[in-house]
């Protein structure tokens, strides 16, 4: 496993991040623990979750599952760079969501209890809160970092201007600010190339793409549908995108077949090759899927393959940064 710095920080993380959205839901508790052990055994030291994950059973369930895994000992917690998130509603009560100072601090305390840990390495704002002034957000985050309960702050689903606004506000307070941004990014969804990635590169913010296979669409969805083995790729985001991108997906799967490679591995390798990307967030449901993702870390795509992928899935704005009103 190779390691890289998390944005402009000195913190070292594995080049893939293990997402936990499926743990405890699509994979049982013991299976999930086995998957976590396998990932750690392969050197994956970066794990991402959210306070809301596991909502299919109850909100907070996935954090509880991770807490039970950490409780098994063996240095599991000490070896892991752990990220979780705050902002999504945890109940119907008005102050149990968003980025008010009250909710940020209370959510952190709740996550620590569920995770059975004393600190969160990366506390991420799951969404921007347009009602929360940055002075309030940073005051709460500074409070938690001074207490040692949070080490770094990240964002998720932010626009480029949100990142710039947050960083400028943090700089005025002499605070580190955001060190990472999680955005949906894959061959089908490339809009962050316009503004988000340039903003992240400018401010030294790590880009952590979530849904690198677009919900399974780029993992061989058409083949799995024909074989009757499709699960995630026949639902949600993947099923919706297939209706408008079927021709491109057919060409993609043919290209992968010609290369003798698994579509999931090619799709993940493409994301990892993109400028500004630190570590994609993968969501395996089994050790087998995890090992496929690990194989993708060893794939280097040729210029010809990258060009062919651009033809199938054209970049927004020709892949460059967003247009500026005037440039010298």
N, C-alpha and C positions, 0 to 999 in steps of 0.2 A: 504494500500500500504506500502510495506517495502522499505527502502532506504538504499543505500550503498555508500561507498566512491568511487569517480572516480579515480581508480588507487591509487597512493601514495599521492594524494591530500587530502585536507580537505573538498572538495566540495561534497555535498550529492546529489545523483540522484536516481530516482525511478528505481526499478529492471527491468523495461522494458522501452525502449525508443521508442517514437512515430515517426516513419519515415513518410515522407511527399511526397514520390514519386508519390502517387496516387491522392494527393489532387489537386483539380482544373482540373484534367484530367479525372480520372475515377469517381471522385466525384465532383459535382458542387460546386460553391463558398459557398453557404449557407449550403449545406450538409457538406462541409469541416469545416466550422466554427462550426457547431453543433458537429461534431466529435471532434474537438479540445476542445470545452467546456466540452464535456462528459469525455474526457481523463483527463483534469484538475480537473474536479469534482471528479474523482476517485483517485486523488492524483498523476497522472502521471505528473511529473514536467520536464521531459527530452524530448526535441523535436529536431529532426535532419532534416536538409534539405541540399541543395547544390545550388550554384549559377546557375547551369545549369538546375535544375529541372523545369519542365513545358515547356521544349523545344518543345513539341508537339504544343503549342500555340506560345510561344516565350521564349527564354532563360531568366531566372529570374522571370518567372511568379509565381512560387510557393513561392519565397521569397516575392513577392508583395502581394500574398494572405495572408501570415502570417502577413505581415505588416498591412493589413487592419483588421485582427483579433486583433492584439495588440492595434490598434487604437480605438477599442471598449471600452478600459479602463478596469476598475474593477480589476486592479492589474495584468492583464494577463502577461504583460512583466516581471514584478518584480518577479512573482512566477515561471517563466520558466527558466530552464537551456537550452540555445539555442545553437545549433551547426549548422554551415554551412561549406561549403567546397570551396576550390580554386584549380585550376590546369587545369581542362578540358577547351577546347576551348570555348570562348564566342563569337568569330567571326572568320573570315578567316584571320585577320591581324596577322602578325607573333609574335607580342608581347602581344597578347590577350589570352595567354594560358601559361601553365607551372608554374614554381616556381622561375622565376626571381624576384629580389627585386621590380622592377617596377610593375610587374603584381600582386604580392602578395599585395602590398599596394593599388594599384588602385582597385583591386577586392574587398578588404575589404571595401573601401569607397563606392563602388557601392552596395555591399550587405547591408551596413548600411542604405543607402538611400532607397533601396527597402523594407527593413524590418522595416523601420521607428523606428529605435532604435539607441541608442548612443553606444552600446557595443555588442560584440559577446562573449558569454561565452566560446565556444570551436570552434576555427578556425582550420579546418582540411585540410591537404594536401590530395587531392582526389586520387592522384597517385604520386609515386616518379618521380622526374625529373632528369634523368641521366646527363643532361647538366648543372644543377645548383649546384655549390659547396655549401656545408653546411654552410660555412662562409657567403655566400650571403643570404641563406635562413634565418639563425638565425639573421643576421643583420636586415632584414626586420621585422621578428617577434618581435624582441626586440623593434624596433621602435614603432610598433603598441601597444605592451603591455605597454610601457612607456607612451604612449598617453592615455591609458585606453580604447582603442577601442577593444582590445582583452584581455581576461583574461587567457585563456589556449590554448595550441596548441596540435592538434591531428593529426593522420595519418590515411590513409585508403589504403588498398590493398598493403601494404608494405610487403616485405620479412623479415624474421627474421634478416638477416644481415643488411638490411636497417635500422631497428630499432636500432640495436647495433651501427652502424656507426653514426646515427643521435644523439643518446644519448651521445656517447663519445665526439662528437664535441660540443654539448651543454654544457657538463660538463666542457670542457676546457674554455668556456666563462662564467662559473658560471651562466648558464641559466637553467631554469627548464626543457626545452626540451619537448619531447612528453609525454603526460599523457594518451593518449588513442589510440587504433588502431581498425579500422573497417575492418573486413575481412569476406568474405563469409564463413559461417560455418553452417553445418547442418549434418544430418545423412548420406547424400549422398556424401557430400564434406567435408572431414575431414583432408585434408593435412596440415592445420595450426597446428595440434597437434604435428607435427614433429619439427618445428623450430620457428614458430611465437609465439605460446603460451608460450613455454619455455623462449623465449627472453622477452616477455611481463612480465612474472612472475619475471624474474631476475631483470628487470629495473623498476618494479612497474607501468607498463602500463596497463590500463584497456582494456579488450577485449570486443568489441562491435560487435557481429556477425550480419552481414546483410544477408538477404534472409534465415532466419532460417527454412523456409519450402521449400526451393529450388524452389522458384517461384510458389508455390502452389502444387508441386508434392506430398508433405507429408501432404497435407490438405484434403485427401480423393479424389485424382484425378480420380482414376478408378471408384469409385462410382458415382462421378459427371459426368464423361463421359458417363456412362451407363444411367444416368438419363437425360442427355442432359442439365445439368446445369453448365457444366464446362466453365469457362471464362479464367482466368489467367493460370490455370493449363493445358489448352489445347494449350498454346502458348509458344514460346521462350524456356527458360532454362528448364522448366518443361517438355514440349513436347519432347525435344531432349533427356533428361535424361530417360524418360519413355521407349524409344526404347531400351535402354541397361539395365535398372533396373526394367523391368516390373515384373519379378519373385519376386524380393525383395519387391517391392511395394505391390504386391498381398499379400505376407506374412505379411507385415506391417499392411495393412488394416484389415486382418483377426485377427491379434494380438490385434489391437485396438478394434475390434468388440467383441472379447472374454473378453476384459477388460470392455466393456460397456462405452468406452471413445471415444471422437471425435479425429480423427487422427491429426488435427491441434493442439489440446491441448497437445497431447502426444509428438508430434514433438518439440513444443516450450518448454515443460517441460524438455525434454532431453537436449536441448541446455543450458537451465538455470542451469542444474545440473552439467555442465562440469567444471572442475578445471580451474581457471583463468578468467572465464566469469563474467563480471560485469552486462551487460544489453543487451539483444538482441534487435535489431532494427526491429520493426514490421511495417507492412504497410497496416493496415486495410483500406477498402473502405467504411465501414459503422460502425455505433455504435454497431451493432450486432457482427461483427467480432472483434471489440475492446473488447467487453465483453467476447468473447471466449478466447482471449489472457489473459485477467485478470483472468479467471478461471484457466488457465494453471499455474499461479503463485502459486496456492494453491495445485498443484499436486506434490507429492513426489513419484518418481518411485522406486520400490523395486529392490533389487539386481538381482532377477530372471528376471524381465522385462528388466533391463539394459543389462543383459547377452544375452537375446533373441534378443535385438536390435543389439548387437554387432555381432551376428551370421548372421542376415539379412544384415547388413551394416558393414562389417569388418573394423576396424580402420587401417589406413595406418601405416605400421611399428609396428603393434601390439599395437598402441596407445601410445608408448613411445616417448621420444625426439629423434631427428635425431641422427644417429650414429656418434660417434666421432672417430678420427683416433687412439687415444690411451687414455685410462683412467686407472688411478691407482686404 
